[in-house]
Amino acid sequence: MSPSPVQLVIILVIAFLLFGNRLPSVMRSLGRSVTEFKKGVNGIDTEVNDTVKSADIKASVSDKSEE
């Protein structure tokens, strides 16, 4: 059973009243986490691309030496 939109708004208002003073720091931490995650994904993507390129170079060198 999922809550209705009205119930979600009520929950958000209560959460804002209870945790409103800590909300900026929580959002800042969340933003940093997202940024670090994107950097990590980009690093992995770069590593994979570099590995594929080096494998392609090795394959082309070995093809030329076989001729």
PQR file with spaces between the fields and no chain letter, atoms N, CA, C, O and H, PARSE charges and radii, in Angstrom:
ATOM       1  N    MET     1       0.837   -1.173    0.000 -0.4000 1.5000
ATOM       2  CA   MET     1       0.000    0.000    0.000 -0.0000 2.0000
ATOM       3  C    MET     1       0.890    1.247    0.000  0.5500 1.7000
ATOM       4  O    MET     1       1.634    1.471    0.954 -0.5500 1.4000
ATOM       5  N    SER     2       0.823    2.033   -1.024 -0.4000 1.5000
ATOM       6  CA   SER     2       1.628    3.247   -1.081 -0.0000 2.0000
ATOM       7  C    SER     2       0.818    4.426   -0.544  0.5500 1.7000
ATOM       8  O    SER     2      -0.403    4.476   -0.691 -0.5500 1.4000
ATOM       9  H    SER     2       0.218    1.852   -1.799  0.4000 1.0000
ATOM      10  N    PRO     3       1.517    5.371    0.078 -0.5600 1.5000
ATOM      11  CA   PRO     3       0.800    6.533    0.623  0.2800 2.0000
ATOM      12  C    PRO     3       0.305    7.454   -0.482  0.5500 1.7000
ATOM      13  O    PRO     3       0.906    7.543   -1.553 -0.5500 1.4000
ATOM      14  N    SER     4      -0.773    8.119   -0.210 -0.4000 1.5000
ATOM      15  CA   SER     4      -1.331    9.064   -1.182 -0.0000 2.0000
ATOM      16  C    SER     4      -0.482   10.336   -1.196  0.5500 1.7000
ATOM      17  O    SER     4       0.307   10.564   -0.279 -0.5500 1.4000
ATOM      18  H    SER     4      -1.262    8.047    0.660  0.4000 1.0000
ATOM      19  N    PRO     5      -0.639   11.162   -2.228 -0.5600 1.5000
ATOM      20  CA   PRO     5       0.134   12.411   -2.284  0.2800 2.0000
ATOM      21  C    PRO     5      -0.100   13.329   -1.078  0.5500 1.7000
ATOM      22  O    PRO     5       0.817   14.018   -0.633 -0.5500 1.4000
ATOM      23  N    VAL     6      -1.301   13.335   -0.565 -0.4000 1.5000
ATOM      24  CA   VAL     6      -1.604   14.169    0.604 -0.0000 2.0000
ATOM      25  C    VAL     6      -0.813   13.680    1.818  0.5500 1.7000
ATOM      26  O    VAL     6      -0.272   14.483    2.578 -0.5500 1.4000
ATOM      27  H    VAL     6      -2.047   12.775   -0.927  0.4000 1.0000
ATOM      28  N    GLN     7      -0.750   12.363    1.995 -0.4000 1.5000
ATOM      29  CA   GLN     7       0.005   11.802    3.105 -0.0000 2.0000
ATOM      30  C    GLN     7       1.495   12.110    2.956  0.5500 1.7000
ATOM      31  O    GLN     7       2.168   12.394    3.947 -0.5500 1.4000
ATOM      32  H    GLN     7      -1.190   11.711    1.377  0.4000 1.0000
ATOM      33  N    LEU     8       2.013   12.058    1.740 -0.4000 1.5000
ATOM      34  CA   LEU     8       3.417   12.384    1.514 -0.0000 2.0000
ATOM      35  C    LEU     8       3.718   13.838    1.864  0.5500 1.7000
ATOM      36  O    LEU     8       4.756   14.130    2.457 -0.5500 1.4000
ATOM      37  H    LEU     8       1.467   11.827    0.935  0.4000 1.0000
ATOM      38  N    VAL     9       2.826   14.743    1.505 -0.4000 1.5000
ATOM      39  CA   VAL     9       3.014   16.157    1.827 -0.0000 2.0000
ATOM      40  C    VAL     9       3.017   16.360    3.337  0.5500 1.7000
ATOM      41  O    VAL     9       3.841   17.107    3.864 -0.5500 1.4000
ATOM      42  H    VAL     9       1.983   14.506    1.023  0.4000 1.0000
ATOM      43  N    ILE    10       2.113   15.708    4.022 -0.4000 1.5000
ATOM      44  CA   ILE    10       2.053   15.817    5.487 -0.0000 2.0000
ATOM      45  C    ILE    10       3.342   15.297    6.106  0.5500 1.7000
ATOM      46  O    ILE    10       3.886   15.924    7.015 -0.5500 1.4000
ATOM      47  H    ILE    10       1.444   15.101    3.594  0.4000 1.0000
ATOM      48  N    ILE    11       3.836   14.165    5.628 -0.4000 1.5000
ATOM      49  CA   ILE    11       5.080   13.600    6.144 -0.0000 2.0000
ATOM      50  C    ILE    11       6.246   14.549    5.885  0.5500 1.7000
ATOM      51  O    ILE    11       7.092   14.737    6.759 -0.5500 1.4000
ATOM      52  H    ILE    11       3.394   13.656    4.890  0.4000 1.0000
ATOM      53  N    LEU    12       6.304   15.150    4.696 -0.4000 1.5000
ATOM      54  CA   LEU    12       7.370   16.096    4.370 -0.0000 2.0000
ATOM      55  C    LEU    12       7.328   17.335    5.251  0.5500 1.7000
ATOM      56  O    LEU    12       8.373   17.832    5.672 -0.5500 1.4000
ATOM      57  H    LEU    12       5.616   14.997    3.986  0.4000 1.0000
ATOM      58  N    VAL    13       6.130   17.840    5.536 -0.4000 1.5000
ATOM      59  CA   VAL    13       5.996   19.016    6.398 -0.0000 2.0000
ATOM      60  C    VAL    13       6.472   18.684    7.806  0.5500 1.7000
ATOM      61  O    VAL    13       7.186   19.477    8.421 -0.5500 1.4000
ATOM      62  H    VAL    13       5.281   17.436    5.194  0.4000 1.0000
ATOM      63  N    ILE    14       6.090   17.534    8.316 -0.4000 1.5000
ATOM      64  CA   ILE    14       6.523   17.124    9.659 -0.0000 2.0000
ATOM      65  C    ILE    14       8.036   16.945    9.694  0.5500 1.7000
ATOM      66  O    ILE    14       8.691   17.382   10.640 -0.5500 1.4000
ATOM      67  H    ILE    14       5.510   16.890    7.816  0.4000 1.0000
ATOM      68  N    ALA    15       8.596   16.304    8.664 -0.4000 1.5000
ATOM      69  CA   ALA    15      10.049   16.113    8.606 -0.0000 2.0000
ATOM      70  C    ALA    15      10.764   17.459    8.541  0.5500 1.7000
ATOM      71  O    ALA    15      11.799   17.638    9.182 -0.5500 1.4000
ATOM      72  H    ALA    15       8.063   15.949    7.896  0.4000 1.0000
ATOM      73  N    PHE    16      10.228   18.399    7.779 -0.4000 1.5000
ATOM      74  CA   PHE    16      10.830   19.725    7.683 -0.0000 2.0000
ATOM      75  C    PHE    16      10.799   20.438    9.028  0.5500 1.7000
ATOM      76  O    PHE    16      11.769   21.096    9.404 -0.5500 1.4000
ATOM      77  H    PHE    16       9.387   18.253    7.258  0.4000 1.0000
ATOM      78  N    LEU    17       9.693   20.312    9.754 -0.4000 1.5000
ATOM      79  CA   LEU    17       9.597   20.955   11.069 -0.0000 2.0000
ATOM      80  C    LEU    17      10.569   20.343   12.066  0.5500 1.7000
ATOM      81  O    LEU    17      11.157   21.056   12.880 -0.5500 1.4000
ATOM      82  H    LEU    17       8.905   19.778    9.448  0.4000 1.0000
ATOM      83  N    LEU    18      10.741   19.034   12.008 -0.4000 1.5000
ATOM      84  CA   LEU    18      11.628   18.350   12.949 -0.0000 2.0000
ATOM      85  C    LEU    18      13.100   18.524   12.596  0.5500 1.7000
ATOM      86  O    LEU    18      13.929   18.730   13.482 -0.5500 1.4000
ATOM      87  H    LEU    18      10.263   18.455   11.347  0.4000 1.0000
ATOM      88  N    PHE    19      13.429   18.444   11.319 -0.4000 1.5000
ATOM      89  CA   PHE    19      14.826   18.427   10.896 -0.0000 2.0000
ATOM      90  C    PHE    19      15.204   19.641   10.056  0.5500 1.7000
ATOM      91  O    PHE    19      16.226   19.608    9.370 -0.5500 1.4000
ATOM      92  H    PHE    19      12.756   18.277   10.599  0.4000 1.0000
ATOM      93  N    GLY    20      14.420   20.700   10.086 -0.4000 1.5000
ATOM      94  CA   GLY    20      14.651   21.870    9.248 -0.0000 2.0000
ATOM      95  C    GLY    20      15.998   22.532    9.448  0.5500 1.7000
ATOM      96  O    GLY    20      16.597   23.016    8.487 -0.5500 1.4000
ATOM      97  H    GLY    20      13.590   20.727   10.643  0.4000 1.0000
ATOM      98  N    ASN    21      16.490   22.563   10.691 -0.4000 1.5000
ATOM      99  CA   ASN    21      17.757   23.231   10.939 -0.0000 2.0000
ATOM     100  C    ASN    21      18.944   22.422   10.404  0.5500 1.7000
ATOM     101  O    ASN    21      20.005   22.991   10.146 -0.5500 1.4000
ATOM     102  H    ASN    21      16.003   22.170   11.471  0.4000 1.0000
ATOM     103  N    ARG    22      18.785   21.125   10.235 -0.4000 1.5000
ATOM     104  CA   ARG    22      19.859   20.282    9.707 -0.0000 2.0000
ATOM     105  C    ARG    22      19.720   20.028    8.209  0.5500 1.7000
ATOM     106  O    ARG    22      20.590   19.406    7.599 -0.5500 1.4000
ATOM     107  H    ARG    22      17.923   20.662   10.445  0.4000 1.0000
ATOM     108  N    LEU    23      18.654   20.496    7.630 -0.4000 1.5000
ATOM     109  CA   LEU    23      18.375   20.233    6.224 -0.0000 2.0000
ATOM     110  C    LEU    23      19.461   20.757    5.281  0.5500 1.7000
ATOM     111  O    LEU    23      19.841   20.028    4.365 -0.5500 1.4000
ATOM     112  H    LEU    23      17.948   21.001    8.125  0.4000 1.0000
ATOM     113  N    PRO    24      19.977   21.965    5.446 -0.5600 1.5000
ATOM     114  CA   PRO    24      21.037   22.433    4.538  0.2800 2.0000
ATOM     115  C    PRO    24      22.284   21.554    4.567  0.5500 1.7000
ATOM     116  O    PRO    24      22.870   21.274    3.522 -0.5500 1.4000
ATOM     117  N    SER    25      22.687   21.123    5.745 -0.4000 1.5000
ATOM     118  CA   SER    25      23.882   20.279    5.834 -0.0000 2.0000
ATOM     119  C    SER    25      23.624   18.900    5.237  0.5500 1.7000
ATOM     120  O    SER    25      24.519   18.304    4.638 -0.5500 1.4000
ATOM     121  H    SER    25      22.210   21.350    6.594  0.4000 1.0000
ATOM     122  N    VAL    26      22.427   18.400    5.395 -0.4000 1.5000
ATOM     123  CA   VAL    26      22.086   17.101    4.804 -0.0000 2.0000
ATOM     124  C    VAL    26      22.096   17.191    3.286  0.5500 1.7000
ATOM     125  O    VAL    26      22.620   16.302    2.615 -0.5500 1.4000
ATOM     126  H    VAL    26      21.700   18.884    5.881  0.4000 1.0000
ATOM     127  N    MET    27      21.526   18.251    2.743 -0.4000 1.5000
ATOM     128  CA   MET    27      21.498   18.422    1.289 -0.0000 2.0000
ATOM     129  C    MET    27      22.906   18.641    0.733  0.5500 1.7000
ATOM     130  O    MET    27      23.222   18.160   -0.355 -0.5500 1.4000
ATOM     131  H    MET    27      21.100   18.973    3.288  0.4000 1.0000
ATOM     132  N    ARG    28      23.752   19.361    1.469 -0.4000 1.5000
ATOM     133  CA   ARG    28      25.134   19.576    1.050 -0.0000 2.0000
ATOM     134  C    ARG    28      25.877   18.243    0.999  0.5500 1.7000
ATOM     135  O    ARG    28      26.613   17.967    0.052 -0.5500 1.4000
ATOM     136  H    ARG    28      23.495   19.752    2.353  0.4000 1.0000
ATOM     137  N    SER    29      25.677   17.427    2.020 -0.4000 1.5000
ATOM     138  CA   SER    29      26.305   16.105    2.056 -0.0000 2.0000
ATOM     139  C    SER    29      25.800   15.231    0.911  0.5500 1.7000
ATOM     140  O    SER    29      26.572   14.494    0.296 -0.5500 1.4000
ATOM     141  H    SER    29      25.080   17.651    2.789  0.4000 1.0000
ATOM     142  N    LEU    30      24.520   15.317    0.632 -0.4000 1.5000
ATOM     143  CA   LEU    30      23.943   14.549   -0.466 -0.0000 2.0000
ATOM     144  C    LEU    30      24.541   14.997   -1.798  0.5500 1.7000
ATOM     145  O    LEU    30      24.852   14.163   -2.648 -0.5500 1.4000
ATOM     146  H    LEU    30      23.893   15.915    1.131  0.4000 1.0000
ATOM     147  N    GLY    31      24.702   16.298   -1.985 -0.4000 1.5000
ATOM     148  CA   GLY    31      25.308   16.814   -3.210 -0.0000 2.0000
ATOM     149  C    GLY    31      26.740   16.344   -3.371  0.5500 1.7000
ATOM     150  O    GLY    31      27.152   15.979   -4.472 -0.5500 1.4000
ATOM     151  H    GLY    31      24.449   16.975   -1.294  0.4000 1.0000
ATOM     152  N    ARG    32      27.508   16.349   -2.282 -0.4000 1.5000
ATOM     153  CA   ARG    32      28.894   15.863   -2.336 -0.0000 2.0000
ATOM     154  C    ARG    32      28.929   14.383   -2.675  0.5500 1.7000
ATOM     155  O    ARG    32      29.778   13.934   -3.445 -0.5500 1.4000
ATOM     156  H    ARG    32      27.173   16.645   -1.388  0.4000 1.0000
ATOM     157  N    SER    33      28.008   13.630   -2.102 -0.4000 1.5000
ATOM     158  CA   SER    33      27.962   12.193   -2.371 -0.0000 2.0000
ATOM     159  C    SER    33      27.675   11.919   -3.838  0.5500 1.7000
ATOM     160  O    SER    33      28.304   11.054   -4.446 -0.5500 1.4000
ATOM     161  H    SER    33      27.318   13.994   -1.477  0.4000 1.0000
ATOM     162  N    VAL    34      26.737   12.645   -4.402 -0.4000 1.5000
ATOM     163  CA   VAL    34      26.396   12.479   -5.818 -0.0000 2.0000
ATOM     164  C    VAL    34      27.591   12.839   -6.689  0.5500 1.7000
ATOM     165  O    VAL    34      27.876   12.153   -7.671 -0.5500 1.4000
ATOM     166  H    VAL    34      26.226   13.349   -3.907  0.4000 1.0000
ATOM     167  N    THR    35      28.292   13.918   -6.331 -0.4000 1.5000
ATOM     168  CA   THR    35      29.468   14.332   -7.094 -0.0000 2.0000
ATOM     169  C    THR    35      30.556   13.267   -7.042  0.5500 1.7000
ATOM     170  O    THR    35      31.153   12.945   -8.069 -0.5500 1.4000
ATOM     171  H    THR    35      28.060   14.476   -5.534  0.4000 1.0000
ATOM     172  N    GLU    36      30.820   12.720   -5.866 -0.4000 1.5000
ATOM     173  CA   GLU    36      31.836   11.667   -5.726 -0.0000 2.0000
ATOM     174  C    GLU    36      31.431   10.413   -6.496  0.5500 1.7000
ATOM     175  O    GLU    36      32.278    9.748   -7.092 -0.5500 1.4000
ATOM     176  H    GLU    36      30.335   12.982   -5.031  0.4000 1.0000
ATOM     177  N    PHE    37      30.146   10.093   -6.485 -0.4000 1.5000
ATOM     178  CA   PHE    37      29.671    8.931   -7.228 -0.0000 2.0000
ATOM     179  C    PHE    37      29.903    9.126   -8.722  0.5500 1.7000
ATOM     180  O    PHE    37      30.360    8.211   -9.407 -0.5500 1.4000
ATOM     181  H    PHE    37      29.458   10.633   -6.000  0.4000 1.0000
ATOM     182  N    LYS    38      29.586   10.322   -9.228 -0.4000 1.5000
ATOM     183  CA   LYS    38      29.791   10.604  -10.651 -0.0000 2.0000
ATOM     184  C    LYS    38      31.266   10.538  -11.014  0.5500 1.7000
ATOM     185  O    LYS    38      31.615   10.029  -12.079 -0.5500 1.4000
ATOM     186  H    LYS    38      29.215   11.065   -8.671  0.4000 1.0000
ATOM     187  N    LYS    39      32.143   11.047  -10.143 -0.4000 1.5000
ATOM     188  CA   LYS    39      33.583   10.968  -10.388 -0.0000 2.0000
ATOM     189  C    LYS    39      34.030    9.517  -10.440  0.5500 1.7000
ATOM     190  O    LYS    39      34.843    9.152  -11.289 -0.5500 1.4000
ATOM     191  H    LYS    39      31.859   11.461   -9.278  0.4000 1.0000
ATOM     192  N    GLY    40      33.515    8.693   -9.554 -0.4000 1.5000
ATOM     193  CA   GLY    40      33.871    7.284   -9.535 -0.0000 2.0000
ATOM     194  C    GLY    40      33.413    6.574  -10.798  0.5500 1.7000
ATOM     195  O    GLY    40      34.165    5.793  -11.382 -0.5500 1.4000
ATOM     196  H    GLY    40      32.855    8.990   -8.865  0.4000 1.0000
ATOM     197  N    VAL    41      32.203    6.837  -11.217 -0.4000 1.5000
ATOM     198  CA   VAL    41      31.679    6.223  -12.443 -0.0000 2.0000
ATOM     199  C    VAL    41      32.487    6.680  -13.645  0.5500 1.7000
ATOM     200  O    VAL    41      32.793    5.879  -14.529 -0.5500 1.4000
ATOM     201  H    VAL    41      31.592    7.471  -10.743  0.4000 1.0000
ATOM     202  N    ASN    42      32.836    7.963  -13.686 -0.4000 1.5000
ATOM     203  CA   ASN    42      33.634    8.501  -14.788 -0.0000 2.0000
ATOM     204  C    ASN    42      35.021    7.856  -14.789  0.5500 1.7000
ATOM     205  O    ASN    42      35.561    7.554  -15.853 -0.5500 1.4000
ATOM     206  H    ASN    42      32.588    8.614  -12.968  0.4000 1.0000
ATOM     207  N    GLY    43      35.597    7.645  -13.613 -0.4000 1.5000
ATOM     208  CA   GLY    43      36.903    7.004  -13.514 -0.0000 2.0000
ATOM     209  C    GLY    43      36.873    5.575  -14.033  0.5500 1.7000
ATOM     210  O    GLY    43      37.790    5.147  -14.734 -0.5500 1.4000
ATOM     211  H    GLY    43      35.158    7.890  -12.748  0.4000 1.0000
ATOM     212  N    ILE    44      35.837    4.848  -13.698 -0.4000 1.5000
ATOM     213  CA   ILE    44      35.696    3.470  -14.168 -0.0000 2.0000
ATOM     214  C    ILE    44      35.508    3.456  -15.675  0.5500 1.7000
ATOM     215  O    ILE    44      36.094    2.626  -16.370 -0.5500 1.4000
ATOM     216  H    ILE    44      35.092    5.197  -13.129  0.4000 1.0000
ATOM     217  N    ASP    45      34.696    4.369  -16.179 -0.4000 1.5000
ATOM     218  CA   ASP    45      34.445    4.466  -17.622 -0.0000 2.0000
ATOM     219  C    ASP    45      35.747    4.765  -18.364  0.5500 1.7000
ATOM     220  O    ASP    45      36.017    4.172  -19.408 -0.5500 1.4000
ATOM     221  H    ASP    45      34.219    5.043  -15.615  0.4000 1.0000
ATOM     222  N    THR    46      36.547    5.677  -17.832 -0.4000 1.5000
ATOM     223  CA   THR    46      37.826    6.021  -18.444 -0.0000 2.0000
ATOM     224  C    THR    46      38.766    4.820  -18.445  0.5500 1.7000
ATOM     225  O    THR    46      39.455    4.559  -19.431 -0.5500 1.4000
ATOM     226  H    THR    46      36.327    6.159  -16.984  0.4000 1.0000
ATOM     227  N    GLU    47      38.787    4.095  -17.329 -0.4000 1.5000
ATOM     228  CA   GLU    47      39.638    2.899  -17.231 -0.0000 2.0000
ATOM     229  C    GLU    47      39.247    1.851  -18.267  0.5500 1.7000
ATOM     230  O    GLU    47      40.111    1.261  -18.915 -0.5500 1.4000
ATOM     231  H    GLU    47      38.228    4.308  -16.528  0.4000 1.0000
ATOM     232  N    VAL    48      37.966    1.625  -18.420 -0.4000 1.5000
ATOM     233  CA   VAL    48      37.484    0.642  -19.383 -0.0000 2.0000
ATOM     234  C    VAL    48      37.848    1.071  -20.801  0.5500 1.7000
ATOM     235  O    VAL    48      38.310    0.257  -21.599 -0.5500 1.4000
ATOM     236  H    VAL    48      37.264    2.104  -17.894  0.4000 1.0000
ATOM     237  N    ASN    49      37.641    2.343  -21.112 -0.4000 1.5000
ATOM     238  CA   ASN    49      37.973    2.832  -22.454 -0.0000 2.0000
ATOM     239  C    ASN    49      39.466    2.718  -22.735  0.5500 1.7000
ATOM     240  O    ASN    49      39.855    2.341  -23.841 -0.5500 1.4000
ATOM     241  H    ASN    49      37.265    3.005  -20.464  0.4000 1.0000
ATOM     242  N    ASP    50      40.312    3.038  -21.752 -0.4000 1.5000
ATOM     243  CA   ASP    50      41.756    2.916  -21.928 -0.0000 2.0000
ATOM     244  C    ASP    50      42.156    1.459  -22.158  0.5500 1.7000
ATOM     245  O    ASP    50      43.014    1.176  -22.994 -0.5500 1.4000
ATOM     246  H    ASP    50      39.996    3.344  -20.854  0.4000 1.0000
ATOM     247  N    THR    51      41.544    0.544  -21.427 -0.4000 1.5000
ATOM     248  CA   THR    51      41.849   -0.872  -21.577 -0.0000 2.0000
ATOM     249  C    THR    51      41.438   -1.374  -22.955  0.5500 1.7000
ATOM     250  O    THR    51      42.170   -2.137  -23.585 -0.5500 1.4000
ATOM     251  H    THR    51      40.847    0.774  -20.748  0.4000 1.0000
ATOM     252  N    VAL    52      40.282   -0.952  -23.418 -0.4000 1.5000
ATOM     253  CA   VAL    52      39.806   -1.361  -24.746 -0.0000 2.0000
ATOM     254  C    VAL    52      40.732   -0.815  -25.824  0.5500 1.7000
ATOM     255  O    VAL    52      41.067   -1.523  -26.774 -0.5500 1.4000
ATOM     256  H    VAL    52      39.687   -0.332  -22.906  0.4000 1.0000
ATOM     257  N    LYS    53      41.149    0.446  -25.680 -0.4000 1.5000
ATOM     258  CA   LYS    53      42.055    1.043  -26.664 -0.0000 2.0000
ATOM     259  C    LYS    53      43.389    0.307  -26.695  0.5500 1.7000
ATOM     260  O    LYS    53      43.922    0.037  -27.771 -0.5500 1.4000
ATOM     261  H    LYS    53      40.877    1.021  -24.908  0.4000 1.0000
ATOM     262  N    SER    54      43.936   -0.022  -25.518 -0.4000 1.5000
ATOM     263  CA   SER    54      45.220   -0.726  -25.496 -0.0000 2.0000
ATOM     264  C    SER    54      45.079   -2.131  -26.064  0.5500 1.7000
ATOM     265  O    SER    54      46.005   -2.631  -26.704 -0.5500 1.4000
ATOM     266  H    SER    54      43.503    0.197  -24.644  0.4000 1.0000
ATOM     267  N    ALA    55      43.937   -2.777  -25.843 -0.4000 1.5000
ATOM     268  CA   ALA    55      43.705   -4.106  -26.410 -0.0000 2.0000
ATOM     269  C    ALA    55      43.594   -4.014  -27.929  0.5500 1.7000
ATOM     270  O    ALA    55      44.091   -4.889  -28.638 -0.5500 1.4000
ATOM     271  H    ALA    55      43.185   -2.372  -25.324  0.4000 1.0000
ATOM     272  N    ASP    56      42.950   -2.965  -28.435 -0.4000 1.5000
ATOM     273  CA   ASP    56      42.842   -2.758  -29.881 -0.0000 2.0000
ATOM     274  C    ASP    56      44.218   -2.529  -30.498  0.5500 1.7000
ATOM     275  O    ASP    56      44.522   -3.055  -31.569 -0.5500 1.4000
ATOM     276  H    ASP    56      42.546   -2.254  -27.859  0.4000 1.0000
ATOM     277  N    ILE    57      45.040   -1.748  -29.821 -0.4000 1.5000
ATOM     278  CA   ILE    57      46.393   -1.474  -30.330 -0.0000 2.0000
ATOM     279  C    ILE    57      47.210   -2.765  -30.372  0.5500 1.7000
ATOM     280  O    ILE    57      47.899   -3.035  -31.355 -0.5500 1.4000
ATOM     281  H    ILE    57      44.793   -1.321  -28.951  0.4000 1.0000
ATOM     282  N    LYS    58      47.131   -3.554  -29.309 -0.4000 1.5000
ATOM     283  CA   LYS    58      47.870   -4.824  -29.271 -0.0000 2.0000
ATOM     284  C    LYS    58      47.376   -5.757  -30.366  0.5500 1.7000
ATOM     285  O    LYS    58      48.174   -6.448  -31.000 -0.5500 1.4000
ATOM     286  H    LYS    58      46.570   -3.334  -28.510  0.4000 1.0000
ATOM     287  N    ALA    59      46.066   -5.781  -30.594 -0.4000 1.5000
ATOM     288  CA   ALA    59      45.507   -6.660  -31.627 -0.0000 2.0000
ATOM     289  C    ALA    59      45.954   -6.204  -33.011  0.5500 1.7000
ATOM     290  O    ALA    59      46.253   -7.040  -33.864 -0.5500 1.4000
ATOM     291  H    ALA    59      45.418   -5.219  -30.080  0.4000 1.0000
ATOM     292  N    SER    60      46.004   -4.903  -33.250 -0.4000 1.5000
ATOM     293  CA   SER    60      46.426   -4.423  -34.566 -0.0000 2.0000
ATOM     294  C    SER    60      47.914   -4.667  -34.778  0.5500 1.7000
ATOM     295  O    SER    60      48.338   -4.947  -35.899 -0.5500 1.4000
ATOM     296  H    SER    60      45.761   -4.224  -32.557  0.4000 1.0000
ATOM     297  N    VAL    61      48.710   -4.564  -33.724 -0.4000 1.5000
ATOM     298  CA   VAL    61      50.153   -4.840  -33.846 -0.0000 2.0000
ATOM     299  C    VAL    61      50.394   -6.308  -34.127  0.5500 1.7000
ATOM     300  O    VAL    61      51.246   -6.646  -34.948 -0.5500 1.4000
ATOM     301  H    VAL    61      48.366   -4.336  -32.813  0.4000 1.0000
ATOM     302  N    SER    62      49.663   -7.183  -33.463 -0.4000 1.5000
ATOM     303  CA   SER    62      49.836   -8.616  -33.681 -0.0000 2.0000
ATOM     304  C    SER    62      49.328   -9.034  -35.077  0.5500 1.7000
ATOM     305  O    SER    62      49.864   -9.962  -35.682 -0.5500 1.4000
ATOM     306  H    SER    62      48.971   -6.908  -32.796  0.4000 1.0000
ATOM     307  N    ASP    63      48.295   -8.341  -35.577 -0.4000 1.5000
ATOM     308  CA   ASP    63      47.798   -8.620  -36.941 -0.0000 2.0000
ATOM     309  C    ASP    63      48.855   -8.230  -37.985  0.5500 1.7000
ATOM     310  O    ASP    63      49.040   -8.943  -38.971 -0.5500 1.4000
ATOM     311  H    ASP    63      47.860   -7.587  -35.085  0.4000 1.0000
ATOM     312  N    LYS    64      49.535   -7.123  -37.777 -0.4000 1.5000
ATOM     313  CA   LYS    64      50.548   -6.654  -38.715 -0.0000 2.0000
ATOM     314  C    LYS    64      51.774   -7.562  -38.688  0.5500 1.7000
ATOM     315  O    LYS    64      52.419   -7.771  -39.715 -0.5500 1.4000
ATOM     316  H    LYS    64      49.385   -6.544  -36.975  0.4000 1.0000
ATOM     317  N    SER    65      52.097   -8.105  -37.506 -0.4000 1.5000
ATOM     318  CA   SER    65      53.271   -8.962  -37.423 -0.0000 2.0000
ATOM     319  C    SER    65      53.019  -10.335  -38.044  0.5500 1.7000
ATOM     320  O    SER    65      53.965  -11.013  -38.444 -0.5500 1.4000
ATOM     321  H    SER    65      51.573   -7.936  -36.671  0.4000 1.0000
ATOM     322  N    GLU    66      51.755  -10.752  -38.128 -0.4000 1.5000
ATOM     323  CA   GLU    66      51.412  -12.038  -38.725 -0.0000 2.0000
ATOM     324  C    GLU    66      51.502  -11.977  -40.256  0.5500 1.7000
ATOM     325  O    GLU    66      51.665  -13.008  -40.910 -0.5500 1.4000
ATOM     326  H    GLU    66      50.987  -10.201  -37.803  0.4000 1.0000
ATOM     327  N    GLU    67      51.398  -10.791  -40.817 -0.4000 1.5000
ATOM     328  CA   GLU    67      51.377  -10.652  -42.285 -0.0000 2.0000
ATOM     329  C    GLU    67      52.706  -10.823  -42.855  0.5500 1.7000
ATOM     330  O    GLU    67      52.872  -10.739  -44.072 -0.5500 1.4000
ATOM     331  H    GLU    67      51.265   -9.953  -40.286  0.4000 1.0000
